[in-house]
Amino acid sequence: MRTLELSGADKINSGKVREIFSVGSDLLLLVATDRISAFDVILPKTIPNKGKILNQISSFWFERTKHIVDNHLVSIDVQSFPDPLNQYVPELSGRSSLVKRCDPLPIECVVRGYLTGSGWKDYKQTGSVCGIKLGAGLMESDQLDSPIFTPATKAKTGHDINISFDEASQIVGRDLAEKVRRISLELYRWGSDYAREKGIIICDTKFEFGQIGSQLYLIDEVLTPDSSRFWPADRYTAGRSQPSFDKQFIRDYLETLDWDKKYPGPELPEEIVKASAERYVDAYRMLTGEEPQLD
């Protein structure tokens, strides 16, 4: 699935991965496509069933984290959707979520439990990650003594920009910033402990929150291989980059090409597409102990 139009529902946004439709005044329909982006470029080929896996992983986590914070999910059962959406079972089944319409907070809530990616680059240069001082002598992929909250701005185009907690507080207010920091850290600790028991290390992740009035909700996607770095626990070794379940696998392949990271992106070979699709399915199986709904 590359694009989607639905009679009776107004499309309000078409992002890198999701199509978003308005359903009355109080609800949204989020449809996770199989598109994949890397370096902020949507690639020509899709990853079969990727959208279904991400949608179902998020639903799995939404159900299991309600004791920490309310979330926006209403249903992923297409046949329970209001008319005329329930007529689009083949197009929507497994990959769509009916959610409460919230006002998103204008910050990304990033939690890091391990030292990698931009955090590793920052640490090598400054001894800190996003202004948070860390101990000396850490190696790439080291687990941090405790997870850290490193918010970012939401960029409409290009990369999100890391900001300090004080800057986040100036954007959303101190009380709300402290609340989402506390909840984000609790979500990460709970989710990463669960995943580790299933053989997956969640290295880092980003959460998004929205509000209806003053009520806070967890929104968007949660602890998926696209919003997080998933590492196989049985292959983890500090001091190097890690094999992954997430799209870092595709980024690593693209880094071997003579590509300027501008549109249009290169065609992925079939073996890369297949291997990536298998990684998403493996992540779902390991987390849930079940098979994803792919039909």
C-alpha positions in Angstrom: 0.0 0.0 0.0 1.5 3.3 -1.1 -1.5 5.7 -0.9 -5.1 5.3 0.2 -8.3 7.2 -0.4 -11.5 6.4 1.5 -15.0 7.5 0.4 -16.7 9.2 3.4 -13.5 10.0 5.3 -11.5 13.2 4.7 -7.7 12.7 4.5 -6.1 15.3 6.7 -2.5 14.2 6.4 -0.2 11.8 4.4 3.0 11.3 6.3 6.1 9.2 5.6 4.3 6.1 6.9 0.7 6.9 7.9 -2.4 8.2 6.2 -4.6 10.1 8.6 -8.4 10.6 8.1 -10.9 12.6 10.0 -13.8 10.6 11.4 -16.4 13.1 12.7 -15.3 15.7 15.1 -13.9 13.4 17.8 -12.1 10.6 16.1 -9.2 10.0 13.7 -8.4 7.0 11.5 -4.7 6.2 11.4 -3.6 3.8 8.6 -0.1 2.5 8.7 1.2 1.9 5.1 4.1 -0.3 4.1 6.1 2.7 3.0 9.6 3.0 4.5 11.7 6.1 4.8 15.4 6.5 5.5 17.3 9.7 6.0 14.0 11.5 5.6 13.4 10.1 2.1 10.5 7.8 1.3 12.1 4.9 -0.6 10.5 3.6 -3.9 9.9 0.1 -2.6 7.6 -0.8 0.2 8.3 -3.5 2.9 5.4 -6.1 2.7 3.2 -6.0 5.8 5.3 -3.5 7.6 2.3 -1.3 8.4 0.3 -4.1 9.8 3.2 -5.2 12.1 3.7 -1.6 13.4 0.0 -1.1 14.0 -0.4 -4.4 15.8 2.7 -3.9 18.0 1.4 -0.5 19.0 -2.0 -1.9 19.9 -0.2 -4.6 22.0 1.6 -2.0 24.0 -1.4 0.4 24.3 -3.3 -2.4 26.0 -0.5 -3.2 28.4 0.5 0.3 29.4 -2.9 1.6 30.4 -1.9 1.3 34.0 0.8 3.9 33.4 -1.1 6.5 31.2 -4.3 6.7 29.2 -4.0 6.4 25.5 -5.9 7.4 22.4 -6.7 4.0 21.0 -10.4 3.2 20.5 -10.3 0.1 18.3 -8.3 -1.8 15.6 -11.3 -4.0 14.7 -12.3 -2.7 11.3 -15.8 -4.3 11.5 -16.5 -2.2 14.6 -15.6 1.1 12.8 -18.4 3.5 11.9 -19.9 3.6 8.4 -18.6 3.7 5.8 -15.1 2.7 7.2 -16.3 -0.8 8.1 -16.8 -1.5 4.4 -13.0 -1.3 3.8 -12.0 -4.5 5.5 -9.4 -5.6 2.9 -7.7 -2.1 2.8 -7.8 -1.4 6.5 -7.7 -4.8 8.3 -4.6 -5.2 10.6 -3.1 -1.8 9.7 -5.6 0.8 10.9 -6.5 2.3 14.3 -9.5 4.3 15.2 -8.3 6.8 17.8 -9.5 9.8 19.9 -8.6 13.1 18.3 -6.1 14.8 20.6 -4.1 18.0 20.4 -0.5 16.7 20.1 2.2 18.2 22.3 4.8 20.0 20.1 7.7 17.9 21.5 9.0 14.4 21.0 9.6 12.5 24.3 12.8 10.5 23.7 14.2 8.1 26.3 17.6 6.5 25.9 18.7 3.5 27.8 21.9 2.7 25.8 24.6 4.8 24.3 24.3 4.8 20.5 23.4 6.8 17.4 23.4 10.6 17.9 23.8 10.1 21.6 27.1 8.2 21.1 28.3 11.0 18.7 27.4 13.6 21.3 29.1 11.7 24.1 32.4 11.3 22.2 32.5 15.0 21.6 31.2 16.4 24.9 31.0 13.6 27.5 27.3 14.4 27.6 24.1 13.4 25.8 21.8 16.3 25.0 23.4 18.3 27.8 23.1 15.4 30.4 26.6 14.7 31.7 27.6 11.0 31.8 30.4 9.1 33.4 33.8 8.8 31.7 35.0 5.8 29.8 31.7 4.6 28.3 31.8 2.6 25.1 29.4 2.5 22.1 26.2 0.6 23.0 26.9 0.6 26.7 23.8 0.5 28.9 23.4 3.7 30.9 23.2 3.5 34.7 19.6 4.7 34.3 17.5 5.8 31.3 17.7 9.5 30.4 14.9 11.7 29.0 16.1 13.8 25.9 13.3 15.7 24.3 13.3 17.0 20.8 11.3 19.4 18.6 9.0 18.0 16.0 10.3 18.9 12.6 7.7 19.1 9.7 10.6 18.3 7.3 14.1 16.9 8.0 15.3 15.7 11.3 13.9 16.5 14.8 16.2 18.7 16.8 17.4 17.6 20.3 16.6 20.2 22.9 17.3 20.5 26.7 14.6 19.8 29.3 14.5 23.5 30.1 13.8 24.3 26.4 11.0 21.7 26.4 9.6 23.3 29.6 9.5 26.6 27.8 7.5 25.1 25.0 4.9 23.1 26.9 5.2 24.5 30.4 7.3 23.2 33.4 4.6 21.1 35.0 3.6 19.3 31.8 7.2 18.8 30.8 7.9 17.2 34.2 4.8 15.0 33.8 5.7 13.7 30.4 9.3 13.1 31.5 8.1 11.0 34.4 5.6 9.0 32.3 8.1 8.5 29.5 10.7 7.1 31.8 8.1 4.8 33.5 6.9 3.6 30.1 10.4 2.9 28.9 11.4 1.0 32.0 8.2 -1.1 32.0 8.4 -1.8 28.3 12.1 -2.5 28.2 11.9 -4.9 31.1 9.1 -6.8 29.4 10.9 -6.9 26.1 14.2 -8.0 27.6 12.4 -11.1 29.1 11.3 -11.8 25.5 14.8 -11.5 24.1 14.7 -7.9 22.8 16.7 -5.0 24.1 14.9 -1.7 23.5 17.9 0.6 23.2 15.9 3.9 23.0 12.5 5.1 21.9 10.3 8.1 21.4 6.9 8.7 22.7 4.3 11.2 21.7 1.5 12.7 23.8 -1.6 14.6 23.2 -4.3 16.3 25.2 -8.1 16.6 25.2 -8.6 19.5 27.4 -6.3 19.0 30.3 -6.4 15.2 30.0 -3.1 13.6 28.8 -3.0 10.7 26.4 -0.2 8.5 24.9 -0.7 8.8 21.1 0.8 7.8 17.7 2.8 4.5 17.9 4.4 2.9 20.9 7.6 0.9 21.3 7.7 -0.3 17.7 10.8 -1.1 15.6 10.2 2.2 13.8 9.9 4.4 16.9 12.6 2.5 18.8 15.9 0.7 18.3 15.3 -3.0 18.9 18.4 -5.2 19.4 18.4 -9.0 19.8 19.5 -9.6 23.4 21.4 -12.8 22.6 23.7 -10.9 20.2 24.4 -7.9 22.3 28.0 -6.9 23.0 29.0 -3.5 24.2 31.7 -1.7 22.3 30.3 -1.9 18.8 27.2 -1.2 16.8 24.5 -3.8 17.2 22.4 -6.0 14.8 18.8 -4.8 14.9 15.2 -5.5 14.2 14.5 -2.0 13.2 15.1 0.0 10.0 18.8 0.6 10.9 19.3 -2.6 8.8 18.2 -0.6 5.8 20.1 2.5 6.7 23.3 0.4 7.0 22.7 -1.0 3.5 22.0 2.5 2.1 25.3 3.8 3.6 27.2 1.4 1.3 25.7 3.1 -1.8 26.8 6.2 -3.7 23.7 8.1 -2.8 23.4 11.7 -1.6 20.5 11.0 0.7 18.2 13.2 -1.4 15.0 12.4 -3.2 14.6 10.1 -5.1 15.8 7.2 -3.0 17.4 4.1 -4.5 15.5 0.9 -5.2 16.1 -1.7 -2.5 17.2 -5.1 -3.7 14.6 -7.9 -3.1 16.9 -9.6 -0.6 17.1 -6.5 1.5 13.3 -6.0 1.3 12.7 -9.7 2.3 15.2 -9.6 5.1 13.7 -6.4 6.5 10.1 -7.8 6.3 11.3 -10.9 8.2 12.8 -8.7 11.0 9.5 -6.9 11.6 7.6 -10.3 11.8 10.3 -11.7 14.2 10.0 -8.7 16.5 6.2 -9.2 16.7 6.5 -12.9 17.4 9.1 -12.4 20.1 7.2 -9.7 21.9 3.7 -11.2 21.7 4.3 -15.0 21.4 1.7 -14.9 18.6 1.5 -14.6 14.8 0.6 -11.2 13.4 -2.6 -10.7 11.4 -1.3 -10.5 7.8 -4.3 -11.7 5.7 
